[in-house]
Amino acid sequence: MPCGTTGIVRFRREQNDGTAKAVSNYHTHSIPLDMEDIERDWDKPIAEAGIAAKASVIVRVGMLDLGAGTGSFRVREMMHRIAYPLGVHVRADVNLTDIAATCTDGRSRITEVIDLPTTGVNTERIWLLEHFADWFNVHLGKGSVYHAQSVVSEELVEHLDDPEARTSLMRAVEKDQEAQETAQGIIDAITSQERPEDGDGGRDDANGTADSAESKPQTRRMPKRYAEHFDHLAEEGDAGRDILALTVQQAHDRLDLIERRKPLYAPWQSGLAAGIACAAFVFLLGGGAYDMVGAFVGAGLGQWLRRRLFAKHLNQFFVTFVCVAVAALACTGMLRAIGLIDPVALQHDTAYIGAMLFVIPGFPLITGGLDIAKIDFPSGIQRLCYTLSIILMATLAGWMIAFVVHLNPEGFEPLGLDPLLNNCLRFVAAFVGVWGFSVLFNSPQRMCLVAATIGAITDTFRLIIVDYGMPAEAGAFIGALLAGMLAAAWRASVRRGWLPRYLDYPRICLTVPSIVIMVPGMYLYRAMFHLGQFDTQLALDWAFRAFMVIVCLPIGLAMARVITDKSWRYDV
């Protein structure tokens, strides 16, 4: 069978005959799919479908998660969560832009090799896929994993095509909470009336508690080992009615809505967020008002152009080079224009570095480190190489602009602010900066605000302890560790009912944006600048400083996961 043939990832029903049809050429299967088997099972309950139809859903979920920028360990976990209720084993090799997955149900076996044309970050999709996995498991008679109660995922996934989905979701959660409280009140009333009949005067608290617990609707959690056997579908009893409710087409229809969702923010909104984030980043690095203005203009224009070029599916490295050059020129031009009024602005040569920080690939940098922490070296090394390639293109463009317009970035002048005022401003700048980067990652606004709160606390604390003599590398480690712990505490608070359930976001969507602002972009750009000047000693000095900080960030997050997550604590 020939390789490189375009295969099927997205499906829909033809209006006339109801058969599956290929409707997308955006993804490529290195080994073409067997479409006849999938078409035959298109309208069947997915639990009764053949291995080809089941694998089409399992691998597609993994492909969507990988395309959203998450690490390989999360992609495998997501695929296992989809495979388990179907009685399917999955063995997947996940890299930066491809998945090779073998699925078997004990009788048949199929292998899919799927390639993505590029990589990116979309935290909203990561979040929606978590809900989809819960929705999928509940419809197949299994309990939810992502949320303690399934109503959140149920309402969100069922209303993906509804523009008022989030409002409907919150209303559904409130109704669900009221219904549970009402049901519990009725149970308690019945129990209290029945206890005297047992002859113990109603004082048997242990039995009463047990009866009440049995009356509550229980939420079953997925076993730690997915797909341990293939006969569990027959053991579900009454849950079989749920299993028959979900067809292959319905599963793909929900995935269609997730894949086709437009970005939450227009290019101009993304550019505005990038400008605000980079201006805040410059302040955290020690820049003043003129530096922040230059970074705001340069980064905003650069990110707007970046979004416009990506919409045309241009090469990432080419786009990075062009947009960084435009951002640096715009920043320098803005400062030169201000210099006509106040000549002091002409002395701010370092500001152009802040204008280029929007292209720092913090997400693959952190997820690559986490993949290595999970002993997944192929994926981790590929992500780190991709990160270094983007950084190389960006710093090379920055150096060329500095050479052409005769810039000499020597750092920012001290602001001389009161320490208390400086730390308060740092908190605000960190909050705004993390919020801006979260917008660039396509996070919903509530997710942006949660990540910004965590980032404001952790980055301000990091800068304070560095001011008191802590090495920058140790400060980065402590900041990342604290971010991971705060994200875990946030999710625990949601699951215990202290916070609304719809605020339960994937940890990676909170931790990575909150520590991206700690990535030493200034060190990296200065290393390339000095390398371009053939000052190798200074170039190596800045490069190794950047390397040490970069290494400490994913280590801090990994340590937080080891402390708070049993699946990271043990090698099993």
ZAMARGU-4260 file (C-alpha; in steps of 0.2 Angstrom, whole numbers, plus 5000, padded with zeros to 4 digits):
<rodrens>
0) 5000/5000/5000 | 5008/5017/4995 | 5013/5029/5009 | 5011/5047/5010 | 4992/5046/5005
5) 4980/5058/5012 | 4969/5049/5024 | 4954/5053/5035 | 4954/5061/5051 | 4938/5071/5051
10) 4921/5063/5046 | 4903/5068/5043 | 4888/5060/5036 | 4883/5063/5018 | 4866/5070/5017
15) 4860/5057/5005 | 4866/5040/5009 | 4873/5043/5027 | 4890/5035/5024 | 4907/5042/5031
20) 4916/5054/5019 | 4933/5062/5020 | 4931/5081/5022 | 4948/5086/5027 | 4965/5087/5020
25) 4973/5096/5034 | 4981/5080/5042 | 4990/5066/5033 | 4991/5047/5037 | 5007/5039/5032
30) 4997/5023/5031 | 4980/5026/5023 | 4965/5021/5034 | 4953/5006/5029 | 4938/5017/5026
35) 4926/5003/5021 | 4927/4996/5039 | 4924/5014/5046 | 4910/5017/5034 | 4901/5001/5039
40) 4901/5005/5057 | 4897/5024/5056 | 4880/5023/5063 | 4883/5009/5075 | 4885/5011/5094
45) 4904/5014/5096 | 4905/5000/5109 | 4899/4987/5095 | 4910/4994/5081 | 4925/4986/5074
50) 4943/4990/5079 | 4945/5002/5064 | 4931/5014/5069 | 4936/5013/5088 | 4954/5017/5083
55) 4948/5032/5072 | 4941/5040/5088 | 4955/5036/5099 | 4969/5042/5088 | 4960/5057/5083
60) 4958/5062/5101 | 4977/5060/5103 | 4980/5070/5087 | 4970/5084/5093 | 4978/5084/5110
65) 4996/5084/5102 | 4991/5098/5090 | 4986/5108/5105 | 5004/5108/5111 | 5003/5096/5126
70) 5016/5084/5130 | 5017/5066/5125 | 5013/5059/5142 | 4996/5068/5142 | 4993/5063/5124
75) 4995/5044/5129 | 4984/5047/5145 | 4970/5054/5134 | 4971/5040/5122 | 4970/5027/5136
80) 4955/5036/5143 | 4946/5035/5127 | 4951/5017/5124 | 4947/5010/5141 | 4928/5010/5140
85) 4929/5002/5122 | 4940/4988/5129 | 4954/4993/5118 | 4973/4992/5122 | 4983/5006/5114
90) 5002/5007/5112 | 5007/5024/5105 | 5023/5032/5100 | 5021/5051/5101 | 5033/5063/5095
95) 5032/5082/5091 | 5021/5081/5076 | 5017/5062/5073 | 5008/5048/5082 | 5011/5029/5078
100) 4997/5020/5087 | 4993/5002/5088 | 4976/4997/5094 | 4969/4980/5098 | 4953/4973/5106
105) 4959/4956/5109 | 4953/4950/5092 | 4959/4962/5079 | 4973/4974/5078 | 4976/4990/5068
110) 4990/5003/5067 | 4988/5021/5062 | 5002/5033/5059 | 4997/5051/5058 | 5007/5066/5054
115) 5003/5085/5059 | 5010/5098/5047 | 5016/5109/5061 | 5014/5112/5080 | 5006/5125/5090
120) 4998/5129/5107 | 4979/5130/5111 | 4975/5128/5129 | 4956/5129/5126 | 4957/5113/5115
125) 4967/5104/5129 | 4953/5109/5141 | 4939/5104/5130 | 4947/5087/5126 | 4947/5084/5145
130) 4929/5087/5145 | 4926/5076/5130 | 4935/5062/5138 | 4923/5063/5153 | 4908/5065/5142
135) 4914/5049/5132 | 4917/5039/5147 | 4900/5043/5155 | 4890/5039/5139 | 4899/5022/5139
140) 4894/5018/5157 | 4910/5023/5165 | 4913/5037/5178 | 4920/5054/5175 | 4939/5057/5179
145) 4942/5075/5175 | 4927/5081/5186 | 4920/5073/5201 | 4903/5076/5194 | 4899/5073/5175
150) 4886/5087/5173 | 4900/5100/5169 | 4907/5089/5155 | 4890/5084/5149 | 4883/5101/5147
155) 4899/5109/5139 | 4902/5095/5126 | 4883/5094/5122 | 4883/5113/5119 | 4899/5116/5110
160) 4890/5123/5095 | 4880/5135/5106 | 4887/5152/5108 | 4879/5153/5125 | 4888/5137/5131
165) 4897/5144/5145 | 4881/5152/5152 | 4872/5136/5150 | 4886/5127/5159 | 4886/5138/5174
170) 4867/5136/5175 | 4868/5117/5174 | 4881/5116/5187 | 4870/5127/5199 | 4854/5117/5195
175) 4864/5101/5198 | 4870/5107/5215 | 4853/5112/5220 | 4846/5095/5214 | 4859/5086/5224
180) 4856/5096/5240 | 4837/5093/5238 | 4840/5074/5235 | 4851/5073/5250 | 4838/5082/5261
185) 4825/5069/5256 | 4837/5055/5259 | 4841/5061/5276 | 4823/5064/5280 | 4818/5046/5275
190) 4833/5039/5284 | 4829/5048/5300 | 4811/5042/5299 | 4816/5024/5297 | 4829/5023/5310
195) 4817/5021/5325 | 4809/5006/5317 | 4826/4997/5319 | 4824/4996/5337 | 4839/5006/5341
200) 4831/5023/5345 | 4839/5030/5329 | 4856/5031/5337 | 4865/5019/5325 | 4875/5033/5316
205) 4887/5021/5308 | 4873/5012/5299 | 4863/5027/5295 | 4879/5035/5287 | 4881/5019/5277
210) 4863/5019/5271 | 4864/5037/5266 | 4880/5034/5256 | 4873/5020/5247 | 4858/5031/5242
215) 4869/5044/5235 | 4873/5043/5216 | 4891/5037/5216 | 4904/5043/5204 | 4915/5028/5198
220) 4933/5032/5194 | 4943/5024/5181 | 4955/5011/5187 | 4974/5016/5187 | 4978/5003/5174
225) 4968/5006/5158 | 4961/4992/5148 | 4967/4978/5159 | 4954/4966/5152 | 4942/4965/5138
230) 4926/4958/5147 | 4922/4973/5157 | 4909/4979/5145 | 4898/4964/5149 | 4900/4968/5167
235) 4892/4985/5167 | 4874/4979/5170 | 4862/4993/5168 | 4875/5004/5161 | 4873/4995/5144
240) 4859/5007/5140 | 4871/5021/5140 | 4883/5011/5129 | 4870/5009/5116 | 4867/5028/5115
245) 4883/5034/5108 | 4888/5030/5089 | 4904/5032/5080 | 4896/5047/5071 | 4891/5056/5087
250) 4909/5055/5094 | 4916/5062/5078 | 4903/5075/5077 | 4909/5082/5095 | 4927/5081/5089
255) 4923/5090/5073 | 4916/5105/5084 | 4932/5105/5095 | 4943/5104/5080 | 4934/5117/5070
260) 4932/5130/5084 | 4939/5147/5079 | 4952/5155/5090 | 4945/5165/5104 | 4954/5181/5100
265) 4956/5190/5084 | 4973/5195/5077 | 4972/5213/5084 | 4966/5206/5101 | 4981/5194/5101
270) 4993/5208/5096 | 4986/5219/5110 | 4989/5205/5123 | 5006/5202/5116 | 5010/5221/5118
275) 5004/5221/5136 | 5013/5205/5141 | 5030/5211/5133 | 5028/5228/5141 | 5025/5220/5158
280) 5040/5208/5154 | 5051/5223/5151 | 5046/5231/5168 | 5050/5214/5177 | 5067/5215/5169
285) 5071/5232/5175 | 5065/5243/5161 | 5057/5260/5162 | 5042/5269/5154 | 5050/5272/5137
290) 5056/5254/5136 | 5039/5248/5140 | 5031/5259/5127 | 5043/5253/5114 | 5040/5235/5118
295) 5022/5237/5118 | 5022/5244/5100 | 5034/5232/5093 | 5027/5216/5101 | 5009/5221/5097
300) 5013/5224/5079 | 5024/5208/5078 | 5011/5197/5085 | 4997/5204/5074 | 5008/5201/5059
305) 5012/5183/5065 | 4994/5178/5067 | 4990/5185/5049 | 5005/5175/5042 | 5001/5159/5051
310) 4983/5160/5044 | 4991/5158/5027 | 5000/5142/5033 | 5017/5149/5030 | 5033/5141/5038
315) 5035/5144/5056 | 5054/5148/5055 | 5051/5161/5041 | 5037/5169/5051 | 5047/5170/5067
320) 5061/5178/5058 | 5050/5191/5049 | 5039/5195/5064 | 5054/5197/5076 | 5063/5209/5063
325) 5047/5219/5061 | 5044/5220/5080 | 5062/5226/5083 | 5061/5239/5070 | 5044/5245/5076
330) 5051/5246/5094 | 5066/5256/5088 | 5056/5267/5077 | 5044/5271/5091 | 5059/5276/5103
335) 5067/5287/5089 | 5050/5296/5087 | 5049/5299/5105 | 5067/5305/5105 | 5062/5319/5094
340) 5053/5326/5109 | 5063/5319/5123 | 5081/5314/5118 | 5082/5302/5133 | 5072/5289/5124
345) 5086/5288/5111 | 5097/5279/5125 | 5085/5265/5127 | 5093/5252/5116 | 5089/5237/5126
350) 5070/5239/5124 | 5070/5230/5107 | 5074/5214/5115 | 5058/5215/5126 | 5048/5218/5110
355) 5054/5201/5103 | 5049/5191/5119 | 5032/5186/5112 | 5040/5173/5101 | 5049/5163/5115
360) 5041/5145/5113 | 5039/5143/5132 | 5025/5130/5130 | 5036/5117/5120 | 5051/5121/5131
365) 5042/5117/5147 | 5032/5102/5140 | 5049/5095/5133 | 5057/5095/5150 | 5041/5087/5157
370) 5042/5073/5144 | 5060/5070/5148 | 5055/5069/5167 | 5043/5055/5162 | 5058/5046/5153
375) 5050/5050/5136 | 5067/5056/5128 | 5062/5055/5109 | 5047/5067/5112 | 5057/5078/5125
380) 5072/5080/5114 | 5062/5084/5098 | 5052/5098/5108 | 5068/5105/5115 | 5076/5105/5097
385) 5061/5114/5090 | 5062/5127/5104 | 5080/5130/5101 | 5077/5132/5082 | 5064/5145/5085
390) 5075/5154/5098 | 5089/5153/5085 | 5079/5161/5072 | 5072/5175/5083 | 5089/5179/5091
395) 5097/5179/5074 | 5084/5191/5067 | 5086/5202/5083 | 5105/5203/5080 | 5103/5207/5062
400) 5092/5222/5066 | 5104/5228/5080 | 5118/5227/5068 | 5109/5237/5054 | 5102/5251/5065
405) 5117/5251/5077 | 5109/5246/5093 | 5120/5241/5108 | 5109/5233/5122 | 5119/5235/5138
410) 5104/5232/5150 | 5091/5243/5158 | 5095/5258/5169 | 5090/5256/5188 | 5073/5264/5191
415) 5077/5268/5209 | 5060/5264/5216 | 5055/5261/5234 | 5057/5242/5237 | 5039/5240/5243
420) 5032/5250/5228 | 5043/5240/5217 | 5036/5224/5223 | 5018/5230/5222 | 5022/5235/5204
425) 5030/5218/5200 | 5015/5209/5206 | 5004/5219/5194 | 5016/5217/5180 | 5017/5198/5183
430) 4998/5197/5183 | 4996/5207/5167 | 5011/5198/5159 | 5005/5180/5162 | 4987/5186/5157
435) 4994/5192/5140 | 5004/5176/5137 | 4988/5165/5142 | 4978/5175/5128 | 4992/5171/5116
440) 4989/5152/5121 | 4970/5154/5117 | 4965/5152/5135 | 4947/5157/5140 | 4947/5172/5150
445) 4943/5163/5167 | 4958/5152/5163 | 4969/5167/5159 | 4964/5175/5176 | 4968/5160/5186
450) 4985/5157/5178 | 4988/5176/5180 | 4985/5175/5198 | 4996/5160/5201 | 5010/5169/5190
455) 5009/5185/5199 | 5012/5176/5216 | 5026/5165/5210 | 5035/5177/5199 | 5035/5191/5213
460) 5041/5179/5226 | 5055/5173/5214 | 5061/5191/5211 | 5060/5195/5230 | 5071/5180/5235
465) 5083/5184/5221 | 5084/5202/5227 | 5089/5195/5244 | 5104/5185/5236 | 5096/5169/5230
470) 5104/5163/5214 | 5093/5166/5198 | 5093/5147/5194 | 5087/5143/5212 | 5074/5156/5211
475) 5067/5149/5195 | 5066/5132/5202 | 5057/5138/5218 | 5045/5149/5207 | 5041/5134/5196
480) 5039/5123/5211 | 5027/5135/5219 | 5017/5137/5203 | 5015/5118/5202 | 5009/5118/5220
485) 4997/5132/5218 | 4989/5124/5203 | 4987/5108/5212 | 4979/5117/5227 | 4967/5126/5215
490) 4961/5110/5207 | 4959/5102/5224 | 4949/5117/5230 | 4938/5115/5215 | 4935/5096/5218
495) 4931/5098/5236 | 4918/5111/5232 | 4926/5126/5238 | 4926/5134/5221 | 4914/5132/5206
500) 4917/5116/5196 | 4918/5125/5180 | 4934/5132/5186 | 4943/5115/5186 | 4956/5118/5172
505) 4970/5106/5167 | 4985/5109/5177 | 4997/5112/5162 | 4985/5126/5156 | 4989/5135/5172
510) 5007/5131/5176 | 5015/5133/5160 | 5008/5151/5156 | 5012/5156/5174 | 5030/5152/5172
515) 5033/5157/5154 | 5037/5174/5160 | 5052/5167/5170 | 5060/5161/5154 | 5076/5171/5152
520) 5073/5178/5135 | 5084/5193/5139 | 5099/5181/5142 | 5096/5172/5126 | 5095/5187/5115
525) 5111/5195/5123 | 5120/5179/5120 | 5116/5179/5102 | 5121/5198/5101 | 5138/5195/5108
530) 5140/5180/5097 | 5137/5191/5082 | 5150/5203/5089 | 5162/5188/5090 | 5163/5191/5109
535) 5163/5172/5113 | 5167/5174/5131 | 5152/5185/5135 | 5141/5175/5123 | 5145/5159/5132
540) 5142/5168/5149 | 5124/5173/5144 | 5120/5157/5136 | 5125/5146/5151 | 5115/5158/5162
545) 5100/5155/5151 | 5103/5137/5151 | 5103/5135/5170 | 5087/5145/5172 | 5079/5135/5158
550) 5083/5118/5165 | 5077/5123/5182 | 5059/5128/5177 | 5053/5111/5171 | 5062/5103/5185
555) 5052/5113/5197 | 5036/5109/5189 | 5041/5090/5189 | 5045/5091/5207 | 5028/5098/5211
560) 5020/5084/5201 | 5030/5071/5210 | 5024/5079/5227 | 5005/5080/5222 | 5003/5066/5209
565) 5005/5048/5213 | 5007/5044/5194 | 5022/5054/5194 | 5029/5049/5211 | 5031/5030/5206
570) 5038/5022/5191 | 5025/5009/5187
</rodrens>
